[in-house]
Amino acid sequence: MVKLILILGDQLCDGLSALEAADKSHDVVVMAEVVDETGYVPHHPKKIAFVLASMRKFAKRLRRDGWTVRYTQLDDDDNAGSIVGELMRAADELGVHDVIATEPGEWRLISALEDIPLEISILPDTRFIATHTEFEEWAEGRKELRMEWFYRDMRRKTGLLMDGDKPKGGKWNYDHDNRKAPPKEIDFSGPLRFEPDDEVSAVLDLVEQRFGQNFGDLRPFWFATDHEGAQQQVDHWIAGGLAQFGDYQDAMITDQPFLFHSVVSFYINVGLLDPLAVCRQVETAYRAGVAPLNAAEGFIRQIIGWREYMRGIYVLEGPDYTSRNALGHSRDLPAFFWGGETNMRCIEQAVGQTQEHAYAHHIQRLMVTGNFALIAGIDPRQVHEWYLAVYADAFEWVEAPNVIGMSQFADGGIVASKPYVSSGAYIDRMSNHCKSCSYSVKTKTGEGACPFNLLYWDFLIRHRARFGNNPRMGNMYRTWDRMAEDRRETVIAEAGALLEKLDAGEDI
């Protein structure tokens, strides 16, 4: 009996469970570029081009391997416009009623497939280390779902950086060693840049025509769009960037968007790279003396710890997770998140490189754009949709818990034990942005005061009823209480004036 084998744009993996369960001698693979997927948020043009070009090349790979592939391009006249629509069209035209699919990563697609009037078998996504059941069992009965404890279980399960049942080096986590201030020089060239071939160029022309008005620069386009290119990037980074990645993974330098980062998250998230295979390659490099333990552990923790934990939280918390707003924030996202003018150098750098590359590293997302959105009281749904739109590695299962939970504390503390807020001092310590900023990070109030300094305190006071007794935040409130009364009044008044300017759409 012929079956349809659905492969989505973030499932471009030879070992996909749906393919493993199929028979290439008679089953038909269905892949489709559809407007529902390119338009549910205003995706960065680079992101759209990357996914479409990678899909087309993966379809060719499957055909070379003997599969029959029914592929619908975005501009095909008969395109139904949705994944379900294309499945139904294929089923009708081929007279097929059975579908095999690997579970989608996002609730909206899971729901759509569950409602399809065909016989569909949805298989687990075996690219992840932890199954849904494993994460649920780990979470059951715990008062706090902290990533660190889950991460240790993933280390034990995979054996990565383990000596028997003990962590390599005697510690599970070397994050304390990964917070060095920016180095004076960067001796790594950053990610490999791949020249678009004819197939990629055709996709770029299509995306330019359809999505040229979206936020983000389509060209120059330099991403790899197949497994071989993505693996070249891994090899390149391990040879030249991994050794210093650990020390400087939190650092930020003006006009240096990549530093020592791997820049492989979008390759992993669409399936061009196997996450566990990449981690094993990093472990091998450490054991061969190519990189220190804090670098290898820092990267591996991001993949088998944080990435897996984010997926677990997303599934555990259910489809309403992206609508949560525990702090009641309602301010609109400022225009400078979409490339408008700002005098804040750190924001200008983070948003500028996002616009250019569809990429920013985790500290830029958490402690610059995310930090500002949180202390300014921006609606977390708008923040979530911005991150989902502008980053090439953003798929809701991984993006939403990072934003709704970690960045915006909108889930009320499921992911984070405290809100990740800071004044300008943190950004000054971890970057060189403040040296060329229009504002003075050392100025707390008055003309030229850094907006982060004012809004930081304003946030803490607005939410003191919630956070005043948090043991991790006691020092912050004690510092505030020790301030002179007139100083506190000035801070609150100037923060209020700053927020009024933000609401009026004025530059800050």
N, C-alpha and C positions, 0 to 999 in steps of 0.2 A: 504493500500500500504506500503510495506517494505521500510524503509529508512536506509541509513548508517549514523551513528552518529560519527563524527570524534572527537577524544580527543587527544590533543597534550601533550607532556611531561611536559609542564608548565601549564597544565589545570586540575590538579588532585584534583578536587573539586566536592563534591556531588551536590552542587547547581548550577553547571555550566549551562549556558543558553541553550546550545545544549541538555543537558540531560533533562532540564525542558520542552523543546519543543518536546521531543520524547515519544514514547510509548514502554515501556519495554516488552509488550506482543508480539511484532513482530519486532521492529526495532533492528538493529545490530550495536553495538559499534565497531568501528575500532580504534585500537591502534597499533603503529608500532615503533620499534627501527630500525632506518635506518642510513646508512653511511652518507647521506647528512647532517643529524643533528649532528652526532658525529664528523664530520670532516670539517665543513665549516671554522673553525679556530682550531688550535691544543689545544683543551680543556684539562684542568687539569684532570688527571685520576679520582680524587675524584669527580669532578663535573659530569663526565660521569657516574660513578658508582652510584652516588646519584640519578640522574635522572632516570636511567634504573631500579634500584631497587625500587624506588618509583612508577614508572609506573607499574611494575609487581604486586606490592602489591595493587595498586589502581584497577587494572584489577580484581584481586581476590575479592576485596571488592565489585565491581560492580556485579560480578557473584553471590556472596552470597546474594546480594540484588535482584536477579532475572533477571539481564540483560544478554543477549547473547553478548559475547565479542569475537571478532575476533582479536587475538593478534599475532603479528609477532615479533619474537625475532631476534636480530641482526645476529645471526649465522644460522638462518633458510635457507635452500638451495634455496627456492623460493623467498627470500626477494628481492623486486624490487629496494631497495636502496634509495627510496625517499618517502616522504609523498604522493605526487600525484601518484607515481607509485603503492603504496600499496592500495590507494583508487581505482584506476582503476582496479587493479587485483581483489579486493573484488567485485567491481561492475560487472566485467565480470563473475566471478565464481558464484555469487549469482543471476545474472540477475537483478540487481538493478540500477536505474538511478538517484535516488534522494539522496542528501546528506544534512545533517544539520551540521553546524560547528559554534562554537564560534569563533569570530574574532581572528586570531593570533595576537600576540603582535609585530611581526616584519614584515617589509615591504616585505622582500623576500618571506615569506610564504603567505602573503596576495596576492601578485602578482601571485604566483604559483596557488593558489586556484581559483583566478578569471579567469585563463586561462584554467581550467580543463573542458574537454568536457562532463560534467555531469550537471544536474540541481542541483545547490547548493544554499542553503540559509545560508548566513553568519549572525549570530546574534551578537548583542553587548555583550561585556564582562562585565557582571554586577558585577563582583568582584571589580570594580573600583567605586569610589564615584562620580567622575565627568564624565559625558558623553562627547563625542567629541564635540557635539553641545554646551554644557555648557562652555567648555574651549574656543571654538572659539568665542562665544559671549563675554566671559570675556576679551579675547585678542583684540577683534576688536576695533580699534581706539586708542589703548594705545600706547604711545611713547616708554614706557619701560614695558616689561613683567616681573615685579619683583615678585618673589615667595611670599613675605610677604603679598601682597595684595590678592593674590589668596588663600593663607593659611587662611586668616581671613574669606573668604567666605566659605571655607570648614568647619571651626569651626562653623559658623552659620548654615550651612546645617546639620551637624551631631549633633550639640548640645554638642559636647565634651568640657569639661572644661568651660562651660558657666553658668552664672547666669542671666537667662533671655536673654536679648540681649547684655549683657556685658561679657567680658572675666573674668574668675575666677581670683581673685587677683588684678584686675584692669589693668593688662597688657596683651597684646597678646603674647608677646615673652620674654622669660627669658634667651635668649642666653648669655647675659652679665654675668649671674651667672654660666655659664657652661664652664668656661675656666680656671679652677684652674690647677696649676702645679701638677705634679705627686705626689700622696701620698707616704709616706715612706713605708707603708705596704698595701698589698691587702688581705682583709679578706673574699674574695669571691672565690669559687673554680672554677669559669668559667663554660662553658657549660657542660651539661650532656653528657656522653659518652656511646653510645649504642653498646653493643657487637654484631657483625654481626651474624645473624641466618643463617640457611642453604641456604635460598633463596638469602640473601645478599652475602653470601660467594660464591655462584655460579656466581653471577654477577661480583664480584671482580676477580675471576679467568678469566672470559671472558675479562674484561677490561685490566687485566694484560697482557693477551696474545695479544690483539689487539692494546693497547695504552700504553704499558709499556715504550715506548721511549719518550712519551710526557713529557713536563716539569711538575713536581709535584710528590709528594709522594702519592701513592695510599693507602699504609698501614702505620700505623694503621688507619683503617676506623672506625669513631665513630659517624657519622651522624644518626639521626633518619630517617626512610624511610616510615613512615606512620603518619596519623593525630594524633594518640594517643601519639606517641613518641614526635612529635613536640609540642603538647600541654603540655606534661610533662616539656619540656624545658622552655616554657613560665612561667609555675607555679614556676619552680625552680628559674628562674631569678627574677621574681617579689618578691619572698620571700627573696632572698639573694643579688641581684645585683641592683635592681631598685633604692633603696634609695640613693645610691652614684653615680649612672649613670650620673645624671645631672651635678654634680660638676666636674667630671673627664672624661667626654665623649671625650674631646679633648686631653687627656694626653697620653703619650707613655712611656713605661718602658721596658728596655732591658729584653728579655726572658720572658715577660708577654704579650702574644699576645691578651688576651681577656679582661683584667681588669674587668670593670663592665658592659660590653656591653651585649646586649640581645642575639646576635648570632642567630637571627631568620629570617633574611632577605631571606635566600635561601629557608626556609620553606614557607614563605609567597609567594615568587615569583613563586613557582611551584604549589601553590594551596593547600598545606597541612594545611595551616592556613588561616583563614579569617582575612584580615588586620583590618577591622573595629571592629571585635570581640576582637582582641588583644588590640586595643586601648581602647575599653570599659572596658576591664579587668584592664588595667593600670589606667584608670580613677577611677574605683572602689577602687583600692588599694590606690590611693591618698586620696580619700574621707574617707577611713577607717583609715587614718593616717599611712599607711605602708611606704609612700614615700613623700618627699616634692614636692611642686608644680613645681619647676624648673626641677625636674627629669621627672615627668609625662608629663609636657608640652614639654620638649625637645624631648622625644620619640615620642609623638603624632605628633609633627611638622614634624619629619622625615617621618612619614607614610602618614598622610592625607595632609600634605603640600608638602614636597619635592618629595616624591615618585609619587604622583598624578601630580604634576607640571612637573616632568620629562616626564611622559607619554604624557601629553598634548603638551609639546614642540615637542617631537618626531613625533607625528602625525601631528601637525600643520605645521612643517617645511618640511615634506615630505621625499621621499626616498633618495634624494641627500645629506641629512644632514651629513652623515658620511664622505663625500668627501670634506667637506669644510676645508679651510686652509687660513684663513684671514691674518695670519702673515707670510705666505710664508715659513714656516719651512720645511726643507728637510733632516735633518741629520738622519742617521739610528739609530734605537734603540740599545743602547749599550748591549754588551753580558751579563753584570751583571744583566740586567733585567730577564735573563733566567738562573740565578744561577751562572754566572761567578764571578771571584774574584773582590772585590772592597775594598778599604780601608775606605770607608765612613760607619760608624757604623749605621747611621739611614737607609741608603739604604739596607745595609746587613741585618738588622733586619726586615724591611718591606718585602723585597723579600724572605728572609729565611722563615718567617712564612707563606707567600703566598705559597711557595713551599711545606711546610709541611701540611698546613691546608686548602688551597684554600680560605683563608680568611685574610683580613686586615680591620681595621676599617676606617671610612671616613677620618680622619685626616692623617693617613698614606698614603691613596690613593691620597688625595688632596695636602697635604703640604710636603710630602716626595717624593714619586715616581713621582707624577704629577708635583709638583713644579720643580723637577730636569729636567724632560722632557721638560717643558716649557722654563726654562731659558737657557737650552742647545740647544734649537731650533730643537727638534726631530720632525720628520714628524708626524703630529697628526693622520693620518690614521694608522700608525704603533702602536702608543700609544693606540688608540682605540681598535685595534685588540688584543693587549696584554691584556688589561683589560678584554675584552670579553672572552678571552681564559682562564685566570688563576683563576678567582673568581667563586665560586659555585653559587653566587647569580646574576651573570652577564647574563642578557638577553638584547638584543640590545635596546629595547624600554626604558630601565632605564639606561643602561650603557652608551649609546652614548651621550645623552645630558649631563650627568655628566662629560664625558671626553672631547668631542668635544666642549661643551659649557663652563661648569664650570671650568674644570681643564686646558684645553689648549687654551681657548679663540679663538678657530679656527672658531667659528661661528660669530666672529666680535662683540660680545657683546650682543647677544640676551638673554643669560642666565645671564651673569655676567656683572656688571657695570664697572669692572676693572679686570685685570688679577690677579689671586691669586699667586703672587710671593713673596718670602721672602728670606732674607739672612739666615745664620745659626743661627742668634739670636732667631728667632721664634722657631726653633727646639730645641734649648738649653733651652728656657723658658718652653716648653711644654713636655720635655722628660728628661731622664737622659742619653741619648745615647752619648752626647758629652763628658761626663766624661771619657769614655773608647774608644774614637775614636782616630785613628792615626793622624787625623788633629786637629788643634787647632781652635775652634770656635771664640776665641778672636783675632786670628791672621787674619788681613785683607789682607795683601800682604806678599810676600816672602815665604821662606821655611815653610812648614806646614800649610799654609793658607787654611782655609776651602773652598772647591770648591763652596759651596753655596754663600759665600761672594763675590767671584770674578764674578761668572756667573750672580748673581743678578744684579749687576751694568752693566755688559755687555749687558744683556737683555734690561734694561731700556734705555741705550744709543742707541742700535740698533733700538729701536722702539720709539724713542722720538717724531718723527713726528706724530705718532698716539696718544701717550699717554701724551704728554707734557702739553696739556691743560685740561686733565682730572682733575676735582676738587678734586677727591679722591687720586690723585697721586702727587699733587703739592709739598707736603713736601718732597717727595722722590727726586724730581728733584732739589729742592732748596738746599737740603743737598749735592747733587752732585756738584752743582754750587759753593758751598762754599769751596769745597775741593781745596787744593793746586794743581796747574797745574801738577807738577811732580808726585804727588800721583795719579791723574787721569790717567796720561800716564802709570804709572806702573800697575794700575788695568786693563786697556784695554790690555796691552801687555801680562800680566800674564793670563788673561782670554783667550786670543787668543791662547797662548801656551797650555793651558789646553784643549781647544777644538781640537787643532791639535792632542794631545795625544788621545783624545776620538775617533777622526776619524781614527787614526792609529790602533785602537784596543788595546791600551796600558791600563794597569790597572790605575785607579785613585781612 
